[in-house]
């Protein structure tokens, strides 16, 4: 019985070392440009139920700090 307990503890320990999860590293995006005020000629559009602002071929999303460019 003691031998079974020792073998089971070794198996549990070994399985904990071999995780199936992979490490995911996300790059910190420092290239976000915040526009504090949009030009007067912007258009308001709805994409997937979200309100976006369109100007000069780009879509902008309103945030607390201003407007940021989003990919649609």
C-alpha positions, 0 to 999 in steps of 0.5 A: 500500500505504501508503494502505491501511495509513493508511485501515485504521488510521483505520477501526480507531481510529474503530471503537474510539471508537464502543463498543456498550457502554452505561454502567450506573450502579448506585445505592448502596443506603444503605437496607439495614437490618440486624437483629442478632437475629430474634424468637423466633417466626420460621419457617425457609423454603426458597425456591429452595434457599436458607434464609430466615427469615420473620417479620412478612410479610418474608423475611430472609437471614442475613449476617455482620453479622446479618439483612437483608430480601430480596425473594422 
